[in-house]
Amino acid sequence: MRFSIAADELTGVAAAIGGALAGRGHEVVARHGALAEDERDDWAWASEAAARDVAGGEAEQAVVACWTGTGAAIAANKVAGIRAALCGDAETARGARRWNDANVLALSLRSTSEHELAEILDAWLGTGPSADAEDRANIDHIAEVEHGDA
């Protein structure tokens, strides 16, 4: 799978995200914010850029990170077609993929250890979206809200 990644500073697990994805057989196609030499590193700009990579089809998914992960998730979710989920543990990541068909993983640089990063990525990557009609109806409704059709 092709990933875009972003972080607003090089602290915590920021530098480990790309290698953790590559080690699981995935390709990092874009790096943003503090992970890029020539970009603004603020969380809003970095996370938006990664989300736009997903929305535009350059990447299939993204991982965005800031100190708490909250701002990164909010910024990514402002991009049409993005469903970013702030995940602090494997079960939340699993649920975000299964029930929310999340396509952007948001992480806290403050509270995510490398061990937790591994568990979260394994859960995220090992879980696909639910095919259950009720779950799909929720995802479809979010798209309707996003486009002003609801």
N, C-alpha and C positions, 0 to 999 in steps of 0.2 A: 504494500500500500504506500502511496505517496503522501508525505506529511509536510506541512509547513509548521515551523515552531517559532515562538516569540517569548522574550522575557524582557523585563524593564531594567534588570540589573544582573550582574554576574555574581550572584550569591546563592546559597543553598544548592538546590539541584539543577539550577539553570544550565550549567555547562554539561551536565550528565544526560539531559533529555535526548539530545541527538544521538549519542552513542548507545543509549538504552534502546532507542527505536531501531537503529541500524543492527544492533546485536540480536534483535528479534526478526531480522530479515526485511525491514521496511526502509524506504528511501526518504531522506530528508531533502526536499526539493527547494526549500526556501527557509532562510533564517532572517528574523526581524528583531528590531530593537537593539538591545545590548549584545545580541548574538550576531549582529551585522556591523561592519565597520563604518558604513556610511549612512546610517539611518538614525532618526530621532529615537531615543530609547525609552521615552515615557510610555507607561502602560497603555494608555488609550490609543496611541498611534501604532505601537507594536502589535497589540492584539487585533486591532482593526485590520492591519495589513495581512496578518495570518488568516483571519476570517475571510477576507476578500480573496485570498488564494483558493480557499475552499469553495466559496460561492462562484468564483470564476472558472473552476475546474482545473486549475493548475495543481491543486493538491486535493486528495480525497478527504483528508481530515487534518486537524491541527491540534497542537498542544500549545497553550498560552499560559504564561505565569507572571505573577507579580507578588508583592510581599504577602498579601492575604489571599490572593487569587480572585477576590470579589470584583475588583476593577477590571481585571482581564476578562472575566466572564461577561460583565456588563457591556464592555466595549465590543466584544465579539458578537454578542447577541443583538447589537444594533444593526448588523449587516443582514440584509434579507437572505433568508434560506439557512441561516445559522441557528443551531440549537446547541449552545455551549453550556456545559455543566461543570460546576465547581465540585471537585471530588477530593476528599481527604482520606478516603479509604477504598479498599477493593470492592466492598459491597455497594457503595454508592456509585462507583464507576460501572459496575455490572448492571445496576438498575438504570443508570442513565443511558446506557447503550440499549438495553432490552426494552424498557418502557417508553423512553423519550426519543429514541433513535438519534441520540446526541452525536454531532459530528465535530465538535470541538471540546477538548478536555482542558479545563482550567485547573491550575494547581497553585497552591500557596508555597512561595519560596521560604517563608518563615517556618512552616510546620511540616513540610514534607521531607522525610529522610530518604536517602537513597534506597533503603530497604522498602519503605512504603511506596516509593516511585515504581520499583520493580513489581510490587504486588498490584498497584493501581493499573499499570500498563498491561500486565498479564490479564487482569480482569476485563479491562477495556477492549483489548485486542481479541480476547477469547470469547466475546459475547456479541452476538448480532442482534439486530432489531427484531422485536416480536412480530409475528404474523397474525396475532390475535386481532379480530375485528374491532374490539373495543379499544385496544391500544392504538391501532392504526387510525381510528376515528379521532382520537385525541391529537395525534400528529397532524392529521388533515385539518382539524379545527385550528390549530396553531397557525398553519399556513394561511387559512382563511382570515384569521385575525390580522396577520402580518400584511396581507394584501387588501385589507379593508372590506372583505366580503362577508364578515360575520356580523 
